[in-house]
Amino acid sequence: MNITKLVLGACITNCYIVVSEQKNCIIIDPADEAEKIIAVVEEQGLTVKYIVITHGHTDHVLALEAVKKHFGADIVISRIDAWRLEDEELINERPYVRVPYRAVKPDVLIEEGDVLEVDELKFKFYGMPGHTDGSMAIVIDDIIFTGDTLLKENHGKTTLPGGDEDKLIESINRLEKAFPGDYRILTGHREETTLDYERKYNPYITR
């Protein structure tokens, strides 16, 4: 497995390209600047199997329509957040949108416990409500993609529609308890971290 991280858009959002041994890949959170995502995929000679969205906030989906159109891969998102991808007004109301978002219809709706397979890679999904109702964490081997649920020493904001501080803190603690031992945490913003580090320094994890 190989992982490429791109930092994209006005919100400095992390996009990940996760590649199998057969050079098939998934794109996690095509945040913005579609041309950069497309260039990396083509330079590496990859085939995109899925475009996976951790949650339906503007800064995680602005390149979605262009990337989908270019590669034709299925869009995967939680059943709860799926409606967001078709709400152009909601996505475009954020002040940093430069190129208007165009609605797309998701192809695969996931729920807690679902598994997405790409060759030897198995991505398992966990519901993490709080940042949005349908936020998901994605687990593969000893790596967890947390979107904006868990950030280094912090968590994502809960002030946008669908946000709930109590639910988000509950989700973070559920995640910590569900995965004893250490895991690499690849976040939606800022630098990566580890679960053991967050156990020590994240104020939202109950000790």
Residue, then its C-alpha position, 0 to 999 in steps of 0.5 A: m500500500n502506498i499513500t500520497k497526501l495532497v494539501l488543497g484549497a483555501c481551507i488547507t484540506n488533506c486529500y489522500i490517494v491510497v494505492s494497491e499493489q496492482k496500482n488501483c487506488i481510491i481518492i479520499d476527500p477530493a477537496d479542491e484543485a482537481e487538476k492537481i489530483i488528476a495530475v498525481v493519479e496520471e503521473q503514477g499510472l493509477t486506476v481510480k476505483y472509488i472516490v470516498i468522502t469522509h463527510g459532506h462539507t464544502d472543503h472536502v468535495l469541491a473537486l468532486e464533480a471534476v474528478k468524477k467526470h475525468f475518471g468515472a469512478d464511483i462516489v462513496i459516502s455515508r447514507i446519512d451525508a449523501w444528500r449534501l453532495e446534491d445540495e449546491e446551495l449548501i456547498n456554495e454558500r461558503p465564502y472561499v468557493r472560487v469555482p461553483y460546485r455542481a451537484v453529483k449523485p453518489d453511487v455507493l452509500i455506506e453504513e457502519g461496518d461496511v467494507l470496501e475492497v480494492d485488491e488486497l486493501k480492505f477499508k472498513f467504515y465507522g460512523m463518527p457523528g458530531h462534525t456532521d451527522g454522517s461523518m465516517a472514519i475509515v480504517i485499513d490495517d494500522i491506519i485510520f482516516t478520521g476526516d475532521t472528527l479527530l485532528k491533532e490535539n483537537h477536533g473539527k468544528t461543530t458550528l456548521p449545520g449538523g454539528d453537535e459537540d457532545k456527539l463529536i466528543e462521544s465519537i472520538n472516545r468511541l474510536e479510542k476505545a474501539f482500537p486499543g493499541d497504536y494507530r496512525i491517524l491521517t486527518g482531514h486538516r493539519e499534520e498526521t498524528t497517532l492514537d497513542y499521542e492523542r490519548k496523551y494530549n487530546p483534551y477531548i479523550t476521556r482518561 
